[in-house]
Amino acid sequence: MLLLLLLVRFPAKAQSDIQEKIDSLESFLKENPSRVFINYDIAELYRRKDTALAFQNVRKGLEAAIKENNLYGVGKGKFLLGELYMDYNDPVKGEYFYRAADTVLSDLIRKDSSEENLRLWVRANFNVGVARSHQGINEDIYYLSKISPVAEKIGYYEILAKANTNIAITFYNALQLPKAHEYFEIAAPQHIKANDYTSLVTNRLLFSSLLLQMDSLATAKVELEAVKPVLDSIGSELEKRQLHQTILAEYHIKKEEYKQAIASLERAEAYSKQGVVKSNQLPLYMTFMKVYRILGDSKKGLQYSNMSLELAQQYENRSIEAEIYKEKAYHQDKLGLHKEALESLATYVAISDTINSSELEKEINRLESQYQSEKKEREILQLKNENDTVALELANKQSQNYFLFSVSMGLLVLALFAFMGYRNFKKQDELKAAEISTLKYEQESKVYNAMLEGQENERKRLAVDLHDGLAGRLSATRLKLEKLASKSEVKSHAKGVNEAVSNIDASLTELRSIAMNLMPETLFKYGLKNAVEDYCSSIGGAAKDLKFIIQFYDSEVILPENTNLTIYRIVQELINNAVKHSKATEVLVQYLVEDNRINITVEDNGQGFSKEKADKKGGMGLGNLRNRVAYLNGEIDFVSSPEEGTTVHIVINI
């Protein structure tokens, strides 16, 4: 039975209560249009009622937060966008916005490590792990180890409980049932300590399912009965009621009570159709699939196999997808669809071959060991020290400000009179300067455009010359040497010729790599995503410990060839910087097209750098990047400090 990892959720309110709150907040917002968090509160209420209006209100709040330079508001807005995309079953965009929130909040808590800021930072990082789990990347224990010191320090037990429950689910999905049992039991008292009975219900229901898999039927029955009054007390939680009926059906199947099992599943399906969030539909459909196989109803079994397969592909869970193809082949064969059954079985074999279960188990155990041994207090102590330093600086500055204020007021009055006279004189000069600046910018853009085109044309010419000229001659020489080796009767001569052939092969490989860097043929044939993946593969092959995470979420917008090439050069330069200068072991490349804007993020976990020193040094690399981005009418922002990695954000208007 598949269990999908759960997001941080809070109990939904009754629809009438929600509408009253929305009306009240919207009325208040009309009188106070600049209130960032009112928009966010309205969006939270709309989440289970109208997704489009929820998105609209978050974006309004985010725009206001950016204008007001409210870092907490910006971080919360990006976090809420991640929540909405996860509600919409889009974990790639969800992860993108959670990471964007983390970048803003990490910068904020260096200056202000208040509990409010830390709580939102913890939630953002926790949900990065959740989003990656939905994409089939199990890193929950890593993210739990990252947030635990802070969460424990501020008493955020709710998030710790959810994290431990999610790790239990990860072990459950990996069929490591004793480990899953351990983490479910760790999480349960944490849910109670946080007074989070909604999530406690989820924990106990999934624990009941685990007990069924371990054939502890009597204990599972006790848990299912014990959770029923708690479920009734938390109101109309449709998702929880659906999950309860699904697991109850599993119990009936184990007891061979198939009519009761179908009755429970039909009640679960009715709850599913009433709800907005569909995260538990896959285990429901797979249980239907299982019981109809037992009853010999292959028509129904095939119907629910197709429904399950669509959801498994949507969640990109390859192991579950493989099992569904196997089940689908069984039902197709029973219905006489032998050709289709053979195709489904072949797909099952192909997917199964790509899954290395032992490596997955080894990685989960390694991460757990890392989590158990890590010193959890290090990060929170560092944040506390930084906060104390900031508080001391503020106290010193406050005493200075009282004196400066009185002096400044007198000078301000004098300066105001001087400014009024000077402004009229200066205004004409500014208009002329602005006109000259505009003309200068246009001229520089033309020159830079011509320079870029010249560079790319020269690269193209060199690539063609190398590929068609020098590569052709080396290939011809290689053939001649092979013929000589085959005709030579002296073994030492043949051996020497073969060594020369090997050297030529190596030279040809290097030559093709140089030609590809000069003019990436993959870019023009297969697009930007494939070109970036090829480039990362060529670098990753030479570096054993280097890991690339490439996430492309583009639209159907077709970009001009020159624009695509310039974007490729920008990404190529950023990847080179991460690999050569930062000594990174992990590089994340994200590409998102949304609202007529291209958002590019390149993030590494390397040694970072000081932006002030880099600007003073005036190297060609950063200057070229800024010029290329400006050429595309975009903006670039570097977030980095020594020993803390580097994040580069680029926004290009299209």
Phi and psi in degrees as a GROMACS rama.xvg file:
@    title "Ramachandran Plot"
@    xaxis  label "Phi"
@    yaxis  label "Psi"
@TYPE xy
-81.3203  136.874  LEU-2
-122.975  117.257  LEU-3
-85.0382  141.186  LEU-4
-62.6677  143.555  LEU-5
-98.7755  143.103  LEU-6
-80.443  164.592  LEU-7
-67.1764  115.749  VAL-8
-126.08  157.228  ARG-9
-127.201  153.257  PHE-10
-57.6155  134.875  PRO-11
-76.4967  145.192  ALA-12
-92.5225  163.547  LYS-13
-60.9337  148.642  ALA-14
-59.8078  -41.4344  GLN-15
-64.4249  -42.0163  SER-16
-63.0484  -41.2185  ASP-17
-61.3097  -45.9745  ILE-18
-64.1148  -38.947  GLN-19
-61.9035  -43.5912  GLU-20
-64.7241  -41.2807  LYS-21
-60.6863  -46.9568  ILE-22
-60.3805  -42.5658  ASP-23
-64.941  -44.2353  SER-24
-67.9103  -40.7742  LEU-25
-64.6535  -37.4763  GLU-26
-62.9079  -43.2106  SER-27
-64.6886  -37.1998  PHE-28
-67.3205  -32.3562  LEU-29
-62.915  -32.9724  LYS-30
-85.3745  -21.1785  GLU-31
-133.091  70.1257  ASN-32
-64.5682  -15.9002  PRO-33
-93.9998  5.48316  SER-34
-76.2869  106.086  ARG-35
-60.5645  -49.1001  VAL-36
-77.9805  -17.6488  PHE-37
-64.1044  -43.492  ILE-38
-58.2734  -42.1819  ASN-39
-65.8933  -40.2178  TYR-40
-63.1854  -41.1493  ASP-41
-63.4292  -42.368  ILE-42
-61.1059  -42.8316  ALA-43
-59.6962  -40.2661  GLU-44
-70.0656  -32.2286  LEU-45
-78.5417  -11.272  TYR-46
-53.7575  -41.7034  ARG-47
-99.1842  8.88768  ARG-48
-118.299  -46.8767  LYS-49
-154.081  100.211  ASP-50
-61.6967  -39.7629  THR-51
-60.5632  -44.3053  ALA-52
-68.9815  -31.5104  LEU-53
-63.4524  -47.4961  ALA-54
-58.5167  -45.0207  PHE-55
-59.4364  -44.7443  GLN-56
-70.6671  -36.6146  ASN-57
-63.0293  -43.8369  VAL-58
-65.2784  -37.1824  ARG-59
-63.174  -45.8771  LYS-60
-62.8991  -39.0878  GLY-61
-66.2636  -41.8965  LEU-62
-60.461  -43.2358  GLU-63
-65.0325  -40.3148  ALA-64
-63.56  -40.2715  ALA-65
-64.9711  -43.2686  ILE-66
-62.1844  -38.1799  LYS-67
-84.5165  -1.65596  GLU-68
55.2191  40.9924  ASN-69
-92.6359  96.4834  ASN-70
-62.2879  -39.8479  LEU-71
-63.3496  -42.4154  TYR-72
-63.1993  -38.7861  GLY-73
-65.1479  -46.0082  VAL-74
-60.6685  -42.6737  GLY-75
-68.2222  -37.9901  LYS-76
-61.985  -44.6309  GLY-77
-66.6503  -37.7128  LYS-78
-61.3168  -44.6719  PHE-79
-66.3513  -34.0916  LEU-80
-62.814  -40.3248  LEU-81
-60.7209  -42.053  GLY-82
-59.7925  -44.8565  GLU-83
-66.9957  -39.7506  LEU-84
-66.8124  -34.032  TYR-85
-68.0269  -39.0015  MET-86
-58.0762  -31.9947  ASP-87
-88.1995  11.287  TYR-88
59.256  42.3741  ASN-89
-125.711  78.5542  ASP-90
-67.721  -23.7088  PRO-91
-67.0602  -49.8015  VAL-92
-67.9965  -34.4769  LYS-93
-58.6044  -47.9866  GLY-94
-61.8104  -40.1393  GLU-95
-57.4776  -47.5667  TYR-96
-76.6499  -31.5114  PHE-97
-62.674  -43.0173  TYR-98
-65.6738  -37.7782  ARG-99
-62.801  -40.1344  ALA-100
-63.6723  -42.5771  ALA-101
-60.1817  -41.0586  ASP-102
-60.3819  -45.7748  THR-103
-66.7775  -46.3248  VAL-104
-70.4277  -34.2468  LEU-105
-62.1293  -38.8483  SER-106
-67.767  -38.256  ASP-107
-66.9047  -44.7596  LEU-108
-73.7189  -12.857  ILE-109
-67.8595  -26.9785  ARG-110
-99.3313  -32.5391  LYS-111
-144.399  98.5845  ASP-112
-95.6389  46.488  SER-113
-68.3499  161.161  SER-114
-61.5317  -38.8589  GLU-115
-59.7608  -45.3115  GLU-116
-66.6246  -41.4439  ASN-117
-66.2509  -38.6026  LEU-118
-62.1873  -43.1274  ARG-119
-69.1524  -36.7834  LEU-120
-61.5322  -43.2823  TRP-121
-60.5052  -45.8099  VAL-122
-63.4202  -41.1945  ARG-123
-62.8062  -45.7042  ALA-124
-68.5672  -39.3649  ASN-125
-58.577  -43.2999  PHE-126
-74.8558  -21.2209  ASN-127
-59.9828  -45.0074  VAL-128
-62.0247  -40.0579  GLY-129
-63.1772  -46.361  VAL-130
-62.4366  -40.465  ALA-131
-68.0306  -33.7943  ARG-132
-64.2246  -38.1281  SER-133
-63.737  -21.6146  HIS-134
-93.9457  7.74654  GLN-135
85.0067  14.3366  GLY-136
-108.417  106.936  ILE-137
-89.46  95.634  ASN-138
-127.733  24.6517  GLU-139
-59.8035  -41.161  ASP-140
-66.1819  -36.0128  ILE-141
-61.1653  -46.4168  TYR-142
-72.3528  -30.6236  TYR-143
-64.2129  -41.7036  LEU-144
-65.3002  -30.0549  SER-145
-72.1638  -40.937  LYS-146
-92.5413  -18.6474  ILE-147
-56.4887  -48.2576  SER-148
-57.8361  -41.849  PRO-149
-71.5485  -45.5795  VAL-150
-61.4858  -40.4546  ALA-151
-69.3057  -37.6967  GLU-152
-64.3903  -39.8536  LYS-153
-95.0959  4.49391  ILE-154
70.5894  33.8227  GLY-155
-90.6327  70.1686  TYR-156
-71.9095  -25.5348  TYR-157
-59.5268  -44.4689  GLU-158
-72.7273  -36.5142  ILE-159
-62.9671  -41.0246  LEU-160
-63.1415  -44.2569  ALA-161
-65.041  -38.8328  LYS-162
-63.3821  -45.266  ALA-163
-66.4228  -35.8296  ASN-164
-62.8746  -42.4811  THR-165
-64.8904  -36.7235  ASN-166
-66.2507  -38.3786  ILE-167
-59.2099  -41.0192  ALA-168
-66.0156  -38.4829  ILE-169
-60.3574  -46.2681  THR-170
-64.5094  -37.49  PHE-171
-60.7839  -47.8257  TYR-172
-62.1187  -29.8674  ASN-173
-86.772  5.9075  ALA-174
64.2701  24.1118  LEU-175
-96.6437  75.829  GLN-176
-65.844  -40.8638  LEU-177
-60.1639  -40.0688  PRO-178
-64.5088  -43.261  LYS-179
-60.4432  -43.0897  ALA-180
-56.8125  -44.2936  HIS-181
-60.9924  -45.9572  GLU-182
-75.2032  -32.4795  TYR-183
-60.3345  -41.0007  PHE-184
-70.7726  -33.4831  GLU-185
-64.8772  -40.5684  ILE-186
-73.6049  -34.1634  ALA-187
-55.1601  -53.1492  ALA-188
-65.5453  -26.68  PRO-189
-67.3041  -38.6204  GLN-190
-61.0185  -41.6063  HIS-191
-67.1927  -41.9745  ILE-192
-61.0615  -32.8315  LYS-193
-86.6865  0.1296  ALA-194
55.2688  32.8838  ASN-195
-103.881  79.0598  ASP-196
-77.5081  -21.6604  TYR-197
-62.6882  -47.2738  THR-198
-73.4942  -28.5497  SER-199
-61.6953  -39.6849  LEU-200
-58.8922  -46.0606  VAL-201
-59.5471  -45.5031  THR-202
-58.0036  -46.8016  ASN-203
-70.8588  -34.2273  ARG-204
-66.0475  -45.5551  LEU-205
-68.3064  -33.1695  LEU-206
-63.1738  -38.6893  PHE-207
-61.5735  -42.1022  SER-208
-62.1165  -40.773  SER-209
-60.819  -44.5714  LEU-210
-60.5461  -36.2685  LEU-211
-63.7345  -41.0584  LEU-212
-66.2521  -26.1744  GLN-213
-91.9144  9.04189  MET-214
61.9141  26.9289  ASP-215
-94.6733  69.203  SER-216
-65.3075  -42.2433  LEU-217
-63.5756  -45.1556  ALA-218
-65.655  -39.3713  THR-219
-61.4628  -41.0426  ALA-220
-62.2198  -42.1664  LYS-221
-60.5376  -45.1431  VAL-222
-62.4296  -42.646  GLU-223
-64.8975  -36.9955  LEU-224
-73.6667  -37.1452  GLU-225
-67.4457  -32.1928  ALA-226
-80.6816  -17.7977  VAL-227
-59.2397  -49.3637  LYS-228
-62.4081  -34.7074  PRO-229
-66.6167  -41.2045  VAL-230
-61.8968  -40.991  LEU-231
-66.9716  -31.4722  ASP-232
-75.7056  -20.7881  SER-233
-93.428  6.18834  ILE-234
89.2875  -156.028  GLY-235
-86.0057  68.0463  SER-236
-88.0229  90.4034  GLU-237
-62.7511  -39.8275  LEU-238
-61.8749  -42.5677  GLU-239
-67.6469  -39.2501  LYS-240
-66.356  -38.5383  ARG-241
-61.828  -45.84  GLN-242
-63.8306  -39.8438  LEU-243
-59.7174  -46.1126  HIS-244
-68.7113  -34.8316  GLN-245
-64.1733  -44.4767  THR-246
-72.9653  -33.2715  ILE-247
-61.299  -37.8931  LEU-248
-62.729  -39.7533  ALA-249
-58.7975  -40.6583  GLU-250
-62.0395  -45.9817  TYR-251
-63.4553  -36.4829  HIS-252
-63.4648  -43.8665  ILE-253
-61.0621  -33.2919  LYS-254
-87.266  2.36729  LYS-255
61.8721  32.6758  GLU-256
-103.564  78.0348  GLU-257
-73.6339  -33.4605  TYR-258
-64.9627  -43.8657  LYS-259
-64.2274  -34.8748  GLN-260
-63.1191  -47.1559  ALA-261
-64.6372  -38.6107  ILE-262
-60.6085  -43.2332  ALA-263
-64.7143  -41.3754  SER-264
-65.4741  -38.0426  LEU-265
-66.8604  -36.9193  GLU-266
-64.9925  -40.969  ARG-267
-62.0031  -41.3539  ALA-268
-65.2283  -36.5818  GLU-269
-63.7866  -42.2611  ALA-270
-61.9674  -40.1893  TYR-271
-61.8823  -40.2759  SER-272
-70.0291  -24.2564  LYS-273
-80.1502  -26.5797  GLN-274
-82.872  165.119  GLY-275
-93.8551  -44.5038  VAL-276
-84.8726  131.332  VAL-277
-112.301  29.9621  LYS-278
-68.6982  -20.7169  SER-279
-103.666  11.132  ASN-280
-68.1721  -35.5794  GLN-281
-62.5414  -50.2019  LEU-282
-60.9876  -32.8766  PRO-283
-62.9942  -51.0699  LEU-284
-65.3524  -35.656  TYR-285
-68.6065  -31.2091  MET-286
-70.929  -40.1551  THR-287
-53.972  -47.4329  PHE-288
-58.3741  -41.8722  MET-289
-66.7425  -45.605  LYS-290
-70.5872  -33.8261  VAL-291
-72.1203  -27.3637  TYR-292
-65.6558  -44.0204  ARG-293
-61.7628  -38.8684  ILE-294
-80.7811  -6.73389  LEU-295
77.4198  19.7212  GLY-296
-97.3324  84.8877  ASP-297
-72.647  -24.4547  SER-298
-64.0257  -49.0829  LYS-299
-66.9072  -38.8269  LYS-300
-59.7572  -42.4638  GLY-301
-67.0366  -37.7181  LEU-302
-59.2951  -48.074  GLN-303
-76.28  -23.174  TYR-304
-63.6332  -44.8134  SER-305
-64.8144  -40.8172  ASN-306
-65.7291  -39.971  MET-307
-66.6626  -40.9967  SER-308
-61.8591  -41.394  LEU-309
-60.5039  -42.0583  GLU-310
-71.1602  -40.1292  LEU-311
-61.4336  -39.5847  ALA-312
-68.4129  -35.8447  GLN-313
-64.2172  -40.3014  GLN-314
-83.2162  -4.90058  TYR-315
57.3468  40.2476  GLU-316
-97.4143  98.3136  ASN-317
-69.371  -37.2314  ARG-318
-65.835  -42.2795  SER-319
-67.6325  -39.5408  ILE-320
-58.3252  -41.5958  GLU-321
-62.3938  -45.3032  ALA-322
-63.1228  -36.3372  GLU-323
-68.4172  -39.7814  ILE-324
-60.1322  -38.4499  TYR-325
-63.6017  -45.449  LYS-326
-64.8393  -39.7485  GLU-327
-61.8486  -41.5949  LYS-328
-60.2534  -38.9555  ALA-329
-60.7711  -49.801  TYR-330
-67.2375  -38.1049  HIS-331
-62.7179  -40.6087  GLN-332
-63.8872  -42.8701  ASP-333
-64.8367  -28.4554  LYS-334
-89.5224  3.48142  LEU-335
83.6028  10.2208  GLY-336
-91.4547  69.1087  LEU-337
-68.5295  -38.2401  HIS-338
-64.1278  -46.5138  LYS-339
-64.1887  -37.3835  GLU-340
-63.2365  -40.0528  ALA-341
-64.3159  -41.1242  LEU-342
-64.8344  -41.775  GLU-343
-64.719  -41.0516  SER-344
-65.7954  -38.5332  LEU-345
-64.1387  -39.0743  ALA-346
-65.4233  -39.9295  THR-347
-58.8272  -45.5255  TYR-348
-64.4719  -43.209  VAL-349
-62.4377  -43.4614  ALA-350
-69.0329  -42.2617  ILE-351
-59.9311  -35.6985  SER-352
-65.7423  -25.0035  ASP-353
-86.7505  -8.25807  THR-354
-100.997  122.807  ILE-355
-107.898  91.1575  ASN-356
-63.6831  -38.4074  SER-357
-65.3574  -37.2916  SER-358
-66.8398  -38.3223  GLU-359
-62.0032  -46.6297  LEU-360
-61.9242  -41.6947  GLU-361
-62.3116  -40.7041  LYS-362
-68.7915  -40.2317  GLU-363
-62.0427  -44.6538  ILE-364
-64.0827  -36.9929  ASN-365
-64.7361  -44.0044  ARG-366
-65.8438  -38.2671  LEU-367
-63.9848  -42.256  GLU-368
-61.1882  -40.3193  SER-369
-62.9232  -41.8308  GLN-370
-62.7661  -45.3167  TYR-371
-65.7845  -31.1237  GLN-372
-93.5851  -10.1557  SER-373
-72.4061  144.23  GLU-374
-82.4913  106.409  LYS-375
-72.4216  -21.2317  LYS-376
-81.2312  -11.8785  GLU-377
-59.2747  -49.1077  ARG-378
-67.2375  -43.6174  GLU-379
-67.2975  -34.769  ILE-380
-65.0769  -38.817  LEU-381
-62.6828  -44.1562  GLN-382
-63.6191  -39.5861  LEU-383
-63.5793  -43.7104  LYS-384
-60.4254  -42.3434  ASN-385
-63.8064  -40.3545  GLU-386
-64.8206  -41.6159  ASN-387
-62.1366  -39.249  ASP-388
-63.4841  -44.8286  THR-389
-62.8208  -41.4469  VAL-390
-62.6999  -40.246  ALA-391
-65.0613  -43.0719  LEU-392
-62.6744  -40.6448  GLU-393
-63.7908  -40.2257  LEU-394
-62.8701  -41.6819  ALA-395
-65.8448  -40.928  ASN-396
-68.7087  -32.2626  LYS-397
-61.9042  -43.4708  GLN-398
-64.5794  -34.5592  SER-399
-71.2123  -33.0063  GLN-400
-67.1258  -33.3285  ASN-401
-59.2167  -43.6105  TYR-402
-68.3937  -45.4621  PHE-403
-64.1448  -30.9283  LEU-404
-63.3376  -46.5078  PHE-405
-64.6057  -40.4699  SER-406
-65.9158  -41.4954  VAL-407
-64.4841  -36.5336  SER-408
-62.8723  -41.2964  MET-409
-64.9754  -44.2495  GLY-410
-66.3235  -31.7549  LEU-411
-64.8579  -40.5851  LEU-412
-62.2098  -45.785  VAL-413
-63.0953  -43.3238  LEU-414
-65.3027  -31.2766  ALA-415
-64.0307  -44.771  LEU-416
-63.5436  -42.3086  PHE-417
-64.7405  -37.9677  ALA-418
-67.2781  -39.5708  PHE-419
-59.665  -40.2754  MET-420
-72.5414  -37.9738  GLY-421
-71.6377  -30.0386  TYR-422
-62.6494  -43.117  ARG-423
-62.0632  -40.0818  ASN-424
-66.734  -40.1147  PHE-425
-74.5279  -25.9648  LYS-426
-60.2598  -42.4994  LYS-427
-64.3923  -41.1578  GLN-428
-62.86  -38.8478  ASP-429
-65.5978  -39.2709  GLU-430
-62.6635  -42.6978  LEU-431
-65.5346  -42.4958  LYS-432
-63.6681  -38.9133  ALA-433
-64.2434  -40.1823  ALA-434
-65.2666  -43.2395  GLU-435
-63.7168  -41.0244  ILE-436
-63.1284  -40.1551  SER-437
-63.438  -46.2218  THR-438
-62.4544  -39.4355  LEU-439
-64.5625  -41.5917  LYS-440
-63.6445  -43.3194  TYR-441
-61.7914  -41.3531  GLU-442
-65.9268  -43.3155  GLN-443
-63.6528  -36.7556  GLU-444
-63.7574  -42.1044  SER-445
-63.2278  -43.5184  LYS-446
-63.5104  -45.1366  VAL-447
-65.2563  -38.7656  TYR-448
-60.271  -46.0167  ASN-449
-64.1305  -37.8173  ALA-450
-65.26  -44.0655  MET-451
-61.5984  -45.0916  LEU-452
-61.865  -39.9955  GLU-453
-63.8403  -42.826  GLY-454
-61.6298  -46.3773  GLN-455
-66.7706  -38.3231  GLU-456
-63.2971  -40.2549  ASN-457
-67.3533  -39.9411  GLU-458
-62.0459  -41.3915  ARG-459
-62.9722  -43.2328  LYS-460
-62.6533  -44.3155  ARG-461
-63.7998  -40.6043  LEU-462
-62.4164  -43.1827  ALA-463
-65.061  -43.5744  VAL-464
-61.0026  -43.2814  ASP-465
-66.2127  -44.9676  LEU-466
-70.5888  -48.3297  HIS-467
-85.5075  -31.0141  ASP-468
-90.9923  -75.3458  GLY-469
-64.0607  -42.1266  LEU-470
-62.8279  -38.6453  ALA-471
-63.8017  -42.7976  GLY-472
-65.5238  -42.2328  ARG-473
-62.6332  -38.9638  LEU-474
-64.6912  -42.2569  SER-475
-64.2309  -42.1356  ALA-476
-61.4179  -40.0498  THR-477
-60.3915  -44.1415  ARG-478
-62.2306  -42.8963  LEU-479
-63.079  -41.6749  LYS-480
-64.4651  -37.7784  LEU-481
-63.7072  -40.3719  GLU-482
-63.5528  -42.2668  LYS-483
-61.8746  -41.3966  LEU-484
-63.0845  -37.8731  ALA-485
-72.0419  -29.5907  SER-486
-87.5857  -21.9007  LYS-487
-69.653  134.841  SER-488
-94.6439  -10.2856  GLU-489
-93.5432  118.094  VAL-490
-61.211  -39.9918  LYS-491
-63.0545  -36.3857  SER-492
-65.6283  -45.805  HIS-493
-60.4586  -40.8466  ALA-494
-62.8826  -42.9231  LYS-495
-63.1375  -40.5522  GLY-496
-65.4  -41.5087  VAL-497
-62.6651  -37.6954  ASN-498
-64.1049  -39.1343  GLU-499
-64.0688  -39.1985  ALA-500
-62.0877  -42.5781  VAL-501
-62.0324  -40.7681  SER-502
-63.4601  -39.3382  ASN-503
-65.4919  -40.4114  ILE-504
-59.4168  -43.9468  ASP-505
-64.0295  -39.7766  ALA-506
-65.1141  -39.8615  SER-507
-63.2611  -41.9199  LEU-508
-61.0395  -46.4094  THR-509
-64.034  -39.0168  GLU-510
-63.9946  -43.4859  LEU-511
-64.6277  -36.676  ARG-512
-63.541  -41.827  SER-513
-63.8893  -43.4404  ILE-514
-63.5434  -38.9743  ALA-515
-66.0006  -38.9748  MET-516
-66.75  -36.5338  ASN-517
-66.7468  -42.4667  LEU-518
-147.639  96.7355  MET-519
-68.483  104.101  PRO-520
-63.4501  -33.9057  GLU-521
-59.9863  -34.0899  THR-522
-59.8203  -44.6095  LEU-523
-81.0636  -24.9232  PHE-524
-88.2514  -42.8258  LYS-525
-121.985  -2.88264  TYR-526
101.842  172.519  GLY-527
-64.9179  -43.7761  LEU-528
-58.1601  -49.6529  LYS-529
-64.4332  -36.35  ASN-530
-64.5512  -43.3725  ALA-531
-65.3334  -42.1351  VAL-532
-61.5961  -41.9233  GLU-533
-60.8879  -44.2991  ASP-534
-63.98  -43.4006  TYR-535
-65.1615  -36.963  CYS-536
-63.5599  -40.3406  SER-537
-66.0444  -35.3161  SER-538
-76.1672  -44.3617  ILE-539
-61.9255  -30.846  GLY-540
-64.6179  -28.5549  GLY-541
-90.3903  -16.3863  ALA-542
-118.694  114.014  ALA-543
-67.3307  -40.2606  LYS-544
-94.6125  10.7842  ASP-545
-96.2106  128.178  LEU-546
-119.444  130.789  LYS-547
-108.668  135.525  PHE-548
-116.237  112.539  ILE-549
-114.482  120.075  ILE-550
-128.196  113.247  GLN-551
-113.709  127.134  PHE-552
-134.367  81.1237  TYR-553
-102.588  171.885  ASP-554
-107.459  -166.755  SER-555
-85.4167  8.14251  GLU-556
-65.6457  126.72  VAL-557
-98.1474  119.754  ILE-558
-92.8612  150.251  LEU-559
-59.5217  153.643  PRO-560
-58.938  -42.0899  GLU-561
-63.1784  -38.7214  ASN-562
-64.6504  -45.9757  THR-563
-58.546  -42.496  ASN-564
-65.9549  -42.4093  LEU-565
-64.8354  -41.4862  THR-566
-61.6585  -41.7593  ILE-567
-60.7697  -43.4247  TYR-568
-62.6429  -38.1132  ARG-569
-63.8275  -50.3411  ILE-570
-62.5793  -40.6337  VAL-571
-59.185  -44.5363  GLN-572
-65.4173  -41.0205  GLU-573
-65.7708  -39.9946  LEU-574
-65.2409  -43.0133  ILE-575
-57.7186  -44.8822  ASN-576
-61.0314  -42.2266  ASN-577
-64.5188  -38.8829  ALA-578
-78.992  -46.0195  VAL-579
-79.9318  -40.7416  LYS-580
-102.604  -31.8307  HIS-581
-91.8355  -12.2241  SER-582
57.2689  41.3415  LYS-583
-77.1168  152.227  ALA-584
-107.767  -11.6895  THR-585
-142.827  130.448  GLU-586
-127.037  125.416  VAL-587
-104.279  128.467  LEU-588
-120.892  117.003  VAL-589
-118.65  138.794  GLN-590
-135.803  117.593  TYR-591
-133.612  129.903  LEU-592
-108.335  119.718  VAL-593
-155.127  137.441  GLU-594
52.0275  46.7423  ASP-595
58.6061  30.3601  ASN-596
-135.999  141.222  ARG-597
-98.7423  122.891  ILE-598
-108.813  120.031  ASN-599
-119.503  131.129  ILE-600
-128.637  128.194  THR-601
-123.713  117.505  VAL-602
-127.116  137.925  GLU-603
-133.04  162.829  ASP-604
-105.027  30.0813  ASN-605
-81.2915  -157.253  GLY-606
-83.2444  -6.93016  GLN-607
68.8245  -176.017  GLY-608
-158.667  164.438  PHE-609
-90.7448  119.716  SER-610
-63.279  -36.226  LYS-611
-62.7239  -44.9895  GLU-612
-66.4352  -38.4704  LYS-613
-64.4181  -40.7062  ALA-614
-66.3183  -39.1635  ASP-615
-67.2368  -37.8607  LYS-616
-65.4886  -35.5455  LYS-617
67.0866  43.6431  GLY-618
-69.3112  160.185  GLY-619
-69.9466  -31.5528  MET-620
-59.7114  -55.8001  GLY-621
-66.0415  -36.3968  LEU-622
-62.6671  -44.8561  GLY-623
-62.21  -40.2549  ASN-624
-61.0862  -47.5943  LEU-625
-62.0378  -39.6363  ARG-626
-64.8084  -43.2316  ASN-627
-64.7985  -42.2169  ARG-628
-65.6961  -42.8144  VAL-629
-62.4491  -36.0594  ALA-630
-59.7014  -32.6273  TYR-631
-91.1614  12.7432  LEU-632
60.9536  45.7916  ASN-633
-124.657  179.759  GLY-634
-128.859  145.373  GLU-635
-128.361  140.328  ILE-636
-136.119  128.794  ASP-637
-103.676  128.947  PHE-638
-120.025  108.576  VAL-639
-159.239  152.279  SER-640
-153.98  156.146  SER-641
-54.731  134.962  PRO-642
69.1317  12.7481  GLU-643
-128.209  19.8922  GLU-644
76.0574  179.086  GLY-645
-136.843  137.051  THR-646
-125.405  127.843  THR-647
-116.624  122.938  VAL-648
-109.175  133.882  HIS-649
-129.405  132.1  ILE-650
-122.675  124.74  VAL-651
-122.065  124.356  ILE-652
-81.0805  132.946  ASN-653
